[in-house]
Amino acid sequence: MKIVTKEISLKTSGQGDLVNITDDLRILLKESRLREGSLLVFAAGSMFSVAACEYELGLMKDMGDLYERLAPAGAVYSSGDNGFGHLRSALQGQSLTIPFRDAKLMLGARQQVVVAEFDAARDRQVVAQFTGEL
């Protein structure tokens, strides 16, 4: 069993930004030389999250609309002005596990890995930890 930990650095454009990192993860998997195992993806940040979904313009708008309905930006929160960002991130989640086999992520046909920003534009880190066999 081997563990390989890498990071993806990216700059988000601000609240509501959704970034497809699937190709980055595929490159890192290839570089790891692992053939079979699991990938843990972790969005490092309290207002930053990760999801597996179809990265399609209509769905990305729907996701933004859903976040606004569940945790409205204009509401009053006990945690302060950015409470909505913390809640949205907590609802979405900061980690995701994806199996891989034959050095390929076992995602569905239209499934991608997307990170979501719930704060202002930021420099962000996504941790990709591969556990598996050569």
Secondary structure, 3 states (H helix, E strand, C coil): CEEEEEEEEEECCCCCCEEECHHHHHHHHHHHCCCEEEEEEEEECCCEEEEEECCCHHHHHHHHHHHHHHCCCCCCCCCCCCHHHHHHHHHHCCEEEEEEECCEECCCCCCEEEEEECCCCCEEEEEEEEEEEC
